[in-house]
Amino acid sequence: MLLLDTCTLVWLDSDPALLSATARQEIGNQARSLFVSSVSALELAIKIRKGKLTLPMPLETWFPGVFAAHGIDEIVVDWRVSAATGALPLLHSDPFDRIIIATAKLNNQSIVTPDQLIRAYSDVSVVW
């Protein structure tokens, strides 16, 4: 089971060539076991609002469309994810990435991400 980091989700949809060859292969191999944290929608909304990202359509349309196009399921951030996020060592200061790390740990998933700081968590599997 793979949990896609927010940037991986965007690249998968907009320009898969930005993904590593390993990431593309693993995503293809796990086509029925792809997941994204619901926190990615908030992260994208903030980036759009700040002018750091433009999507080809409104986020409210894009997000479910990408899920449908790539067979991705959403994992909702609940109290368990929140508690696990708070218990993580402070190796990464980005709250969105910390939530993604906690989500992956709770669900025994590998995270597909180029983020080197996520690799600092030795008990998290990273694909890139």
Backbone torsions as a table, in degrees:
resi	resn	phi	psi	omega
1	MET	NA	135.0	-177.4
2	LEU	-117.7	135.6	173.2
3	LEU	-108.0	119.4	-178.2
4	LEU	-85.1	128.7	171.7
5	ASP	-65.8	160.4	-176.2
6	THR	-59.1	-45.5	-179.5
7	CYS	-65.5	-34.8	177.7
8	THR	-63.2	-41.5	178.0
9	LEU	-60.3	-46.6	-179.3
10	VAL	-63.7	-46.3	-179.1
11	TRP	-66.0	-38.6	178.6
12	LEU	-56.6	-38.5	-178.1
13	ASP	-83.9	-41.7	-171.1
14	SER	-92.0	-37.6	-175.9
15	ASP	-159.1	80.5	-177.1
16	PRO	-56.8	-19.7	178.1
17	ALA	-64.1	-19.6	177.2
18	LEU	-73.7	-18.5	177.1
19	LEU	-78.4	149.0	175.8
20	SER	-65.9	160.1	177.7
21	ALA	-60.2	-39.3	178.9
22	THR	-64.0	-43.8	179.7
23	ALA	-62.2	-45.2	178.8
24	ARG	-60.8	-42.5	-179.4
25	GLN	-65.4	-45.5	-179.2
26	GLU	-65.5	-39.6	177.2
27	ILE	-61.9	-42.8	177.6
28	GLY	-64.1	-38.6	180.0
29	ASN	-70.6	-29.1	-174.8
30	GLN	-107.1	27.9	-171.7
31	ALA	-50.9	-26.8	-180.0
32	ARG	-99.8	5.6	-178.6
33	SER	-131.5	44.8	179.4
34	LEU	-104.2	135.7	-177.3
35	PHE	-136.2	155.5	174.3
36	VAL	-137.4	140.2	175.4
37	SER	-74.6	143.3	176.8
38	SER	-61.2	-22.0	179.5
39	VAL	-65.3	-21.1	177.7
40	SER	-61.8	-32.4	177.0
41	ALA	-63.2	-42.0	177.9
42	LEU	-66.4	-43.0	178.7
43	GLU	-59.7	-44.1	178.8
44	LEU	-66.1	-41.4	179.4
45	ALA	-59.1	-41.2	179.0
46	ILE	-66.9	-43.7	178.9
47	LYS	-62.4	-40.2	178.3
48	ILE	-64.4	-46.5	-178.7
49	ARG	-60.6	-36.6	-180.0
50	LYS	-81.7	-3.7	180.0
51	GLY	79.4	16.3	-179.6
52	LYS	-91.4	-6.8	-178.1
53	LEU	-151.9	140.7	173.5
54	THR	-126.7	129.9	175.8
55	LEU	-104.7	158.5	-177.7
56	PRO	-71.5	-7.3	180.0
57	MET	-156.3	170.3	177.9
58	PRO	-58.0	145.5	-178.8
59	LEU	-53.7	-38.2	-178.0
60	GLU	-63.0	-24.3	176.8
61	THR	-94.5	-42.2	-176.4
62	TRP	-62.8	-47.9	-173.8
63	PHE	-57.2	-56.1	179.2
64	PRO	-67.1	-28.6	177.8
65	GLY	-65.5	-41.3	177.6
66	VAL	-66.0	-40.8	177.9
67	PHE	-58.8	-47.4	-178.4
68	ALA	-66.3	-42.4	-176.9
69	ALA	-65.5	-31.9	-174.3
70	HIS	-113.5	6.3	178.8
71	GLY	64.9	40.9	-176.8
72	ILE	-98.0	139.5	173.8
73	ASP	-107.2	149.6	-179.7
74	GLU	-94.7	139.6	170.7
75	ILE	-111.0	119.6	-176.8
76	VAL	-80.4	139.6	176.5
77	VAL	-76.1	114.3	178.7
78	ASP	-116.3	-171.4	-176.4
79	TRP	-63.4	-31.6	-180.0
80	ARG	-65.4	-44.3	178.3
81	VAL	-64.9	-42.2	179.7
82	SER	-61.7	-45.3	179.3
83	ALA	-64.5	-42.6	179.5
84	ALA	-66.1	-34.7	177.4
85	THR	-63.0	-44.7	179.7
86	GLY	-65.6	-25.1	-178.4
87	ALA	-86.8	-9.3	-179.1
88	LEU	-66.4	147.4	171.4
89	PRO	-59.6	150.1	-176.5
90	LEU	-83.2	59.2	179.9
91	LEU	-89.5	-21.1	-177.1
92	HIS	-133.4	127.5	-175.4
93	SER	-90.5	-12.6	-178.7
94	ASP	-73.8	115.3	-176.7
95	PRO	-62.9	-32.8	179.6
96	PHE	-66.6	-44.6	178.9
97	ASP	-66.9	-35.3	177.7
98	ARG	-64.0	-39.2	177.4
99	ILE	-66.0	-41.5	178.5
100	ILE	-63.5	-41.2	177.6
101	ILE	-61.3	-48.2	-179.8
102	ALA	-62.0	-41.1	178.9
103	THR	-60.7	-45.5	179.7
104	ALA	-62.7	-42.6	-180.0
105	LYS	-62.6	-45.4	-178.1
106	LEU	-65.0	-30.0	-175.2
107	ASN	-106.1	8.9	178.8
108	ASN	53.3	52.2	-177.7
109	GLN	-116.7	154.5	170.0
110	SER	-91.3	143.6	178.8
111	ILE	-97.4	129.4	176.0
112	VAL	-94.2	107.7	-174.7
113	THR	-160.7	147.5	172.2
114	PRO	-88.2	-3.9	-173.6
115	ASP	-67.3	112.2	-178.8
116	GLN	-67.0	-29.9	-179.8
117	LEU	-66.3	-30.4	178.0
118	ILE	-65.7	-32.6	177.9
119	ARG	-64.8	-18.2	179.8
120	ALA	-65.6	-20.1	177.2
121	TYR	-85.1	100.9	-172.6
122	SER	-62.8	-22.6	-178.1
123	ASP	-95.8	16.6	177.7
124	VAL	-118.6	130.9	177.7
125	SER	-85.3	130.5	-179.8
126	VAL	-120.4	135.5	175.4
127	VAL	-111.1	126.5	170.0
128	TRP	-162.1	NA	NA
